[in-house]
Amino acid sequence: MTDNSFTPSPASSDATVEETDFGFRSVRKEEKKNLVRDVFDSVAGKYDVMNDIMSLGIHRVWKRIFVTELGPQPGMSLLDLAGGTGDITFGWLKGGGGSAIMTDINSSMLSVGRDRAIDRGFVSDLSFCVVDAEAIPLRDMSVDRVSIAFGLRNCTDKMAVLREARRVLKPGGRFLCLEFSRVQVAALAPIYDAWSFKVLPAMGNLIAKDRESYQYLAESIRTFPDQETLADMFREAGFSHVRYQSLSGGIAAIHSGWRV
């Protein structure tokens, strides 16, 4: 499928902020995208295997809940940001949703997703594009749903992503974000910390031959806003009827907001 609705969109960023987080490190804003790109270039080939290991397979359940929340229907369009290897896009299409645009800032990840789409027979009503979620090259009010799953925490200017998502949504459209969040069960916290900072980097080294990338991924989860903070960011970006649903004791959460 080809899509003719792509037009240049000016980038949105906070020029007054010169540094941002890269895991537990502070880096210059202009450096983070290249650092994140290097991480996902490194892990792209093992990304799905490592997702199963990182979440003990529970990410598949979270994604099914997320796709159900998207509410795919024929005639409705989806823009999937940070689409990675395609799980959300494929869930949308399998669920009966209309046309989808699968995007990622990382061409290596998008290539894996495109190959998976071909293998699964998703060749119609689906297009692919390398897209920076902070500057989406779509017209205003052009899609019915925008999704981002496990991608927002890797973005440099998260508010820019939220504002761009709202801009491209049609009135009555909905934006949903699935992301690791803040554990809300006290007894779970020490176990989760040990898993994140000891087991995951070691498994990353063993399976993907890349300890540092998985150390970053664990750190990026801890520096991401908690449930209430992210909900407030949705409201600041102009979304209405904002709500969130914590999953697995707060290990992950689905946030959503409407453009009215």
N, C-alpha and C positions, 0 to 999 in steps of 0.2 A: 504493500500500500504506500502510496506517496501522499504527503500532506502539504498543501500549499499555504497553510495558515501561518507558517513561520516567518516572522519579520524581526529585524533587529530591535532589541530592547535595551535601553540604557542600563548600565550596571547601577546597583544600589549598594552603598556601603557607608559606614560611619568613618569619615576621613579623620576624625579627631582621635580615634583609637588606633595607636600604632602597633600594639602588641596584642596577642591573643594566646589562648591555650593550645598546646599540642601535647596531649596527655598532661603530665604534671610539669611540663616545661612551658616557659613563656617564649614565644617566637614572634618575629615581626609578621604582621598580617599578610604581607605579600609573599611570605615564605611558606605559609601553612598549606596552601593548595598544592604546591609541588611536593611537600613532605607527605601529605595525605595520598597524593597520586602515586608516590613511590611505594607507600604501604600497600595499596591495592593492586599495583602492578605486580608486587611480590606475591600476594596471597591469592590472586584471581583464580589460578588453576586448582587450588585446594580450598576455595572459599566455602563451597557447600559442605564438604567433609568437615571442615573446621567449625562451621556453624552447628552441625550436629554434635560435635564434641563440646563446644563452648556451652551449649544449652542442654546437653543430654537429650537432644532431639525435641525438646519442648518448643523450640522456635517454630516448628511446623504447626503445632496447635495454636500458638499465638497468631500466626499468619492466617490460619483458617478463620479465626475469630475476626481478625482485621478485615479480611475480604468480605465476610458476612456484613460487617459494619459499613463497608463501602456501598453495599446494596446494588450490585451490578444488575442492569436492566438493558434490554435491547434499545438502541437509539440513544443511550447515554454514553458519553465519551469520558475517557480517563487519561490523565497525564500522570505517569508514574515517575517521580523524581528519585534519583539515586537507585534506579531499578535493579542494579547489580546483575545477578544471574537470572532474574525474571520471575521469581516466585509470585509476586503480587500481580504483575501483569497477567501471567498465565492463570492465576486464580480468578481474576476478573473475567477473562475470556471464557474459561470453563464454566463460570457461573452465569453466563448468558449476557454479559455486558457488551456494549457496543464498541466502537473503534477505540484503540488504545495507542498512546505514544509512550514507548519505553525509552527512558533517558538515563544517562549517567555521565558524570564529569570525566570518568575514567574509561578510556577506549578499550582497555584490556578487559575490564569487567563487562562492558557492553558487548564485546565480541563473544564472550562466553555465553551471555544471555541470548544473543542472536543465534548462536549455534544450537542452543537448547530449544529455542523456538522452532527452528527448522526441523529438528529431530522430533518435536511433538506435533508438527503439522500446523503450527500457528503462522500461516503465511498471508492470510487476508485480514483486513481491518487492523493491521498492526504495523507501526513504523518505528524506526529507531533513530536516535539522534544524540550526539554528544552535547550535553547541556550543563552549564553551570546553574545550579538552582537559585543562585543569587541574582541572576539576570536571565530570566526565561524568555527565549525568543518566540513568544506567542502573542497574538493580539489580546487586548483587554477582553474579558468576558467571553472566552472562546471554548471552555470545557466545563463539563458537569461535575467532575470529581478530580481532585488532586490528591495523590498519595505520596508518602515518603516513609520507608521502613528501614530502620537502622542506618539512616544516612544523615539525619539532621545534626547529630553530635559531631560529625566530621566537617561540617560547613564552618567557614570562617565567620561569616556575618549571619547569624541565625535569624535575627529580626528581618534582614533583607529577604531571606527565604520565605518567611511567613507573609511578608507584604506582597512578594511576587506571586505566591500561591493565591492569595486573595484577589490580586489584580486580574489573573487569568481566568478566575472562576466566573461563570454566569451567575446572575442573581438567582438565589435558591440553590446554588452549588455548595459543595461541602469539601473541606480539607481534612484529611486524617493523617496522623503521624503515629507510627509504632516505633517505640524506642526503649532501650534500657533506661531504667529509672531508679528511684531510691527505695531500697528495701524497707518495708514497713513492719516486718516481724523481727523483733529484737533477737530472738534465739537463732534466727537464720543468718544474721549479719556476719558473725565470725566465720561461719562455714563458707559463706559466699566470698568473703575476703580471701580466705585461704585458697579457695578454688580459683579466684580471679588472678591473684598475684603470684601464686606458686605453681599451681597445676597448669593453667592455660599457657603461660610462656614456655614451660617445659614441653607441653604437647605441641605447641607451635614449632619449637625447635626440632622435635622428633619427626613430626609429620610433614610440615611445610618447610623445614630447614630455615626457619626465620623466627627466632625468639623475640627480637626487638619489635617487630610489627605487632605481635600479639601482646607484648607488654604495653605498647601504645593503646591497643584496643581496650585493654582492661582499664588503663588510666583514663581514657576518654569517657568511659562510662561514669567514673567517679566525678569528673569535672562537669558533667552535663546537668542542667537545671533539674530540680526535683519536680514532682507532679504539680504542686501548686504554683511554683514559679513559672513553669512552662505554660500553664493555663493562663496566668496573668499576661505572659508574652503574646499568646493568641489574642487576648482581648485588646492589648495595646496595638496589635497589627490590624485591628478593625473587625475581627470575627465576632459573630453573635452566637448565643446559645452554646457557649463553650463548655465542654465537659470532658472528663477523663475516666478511664477504667483501668485500675491497677490489675496486673496479671501476676500470678505465682508469687503472691506476697509482696508485690511491688518491684520484683526484679525487672519487669517490663511494664509499660503502660501504653494505652491507646488514648491519644488526645484528638479531639475533633472540634471543628467550628464551622459555622455556616456563613456564607455571604448572603445578606438579605437586602 
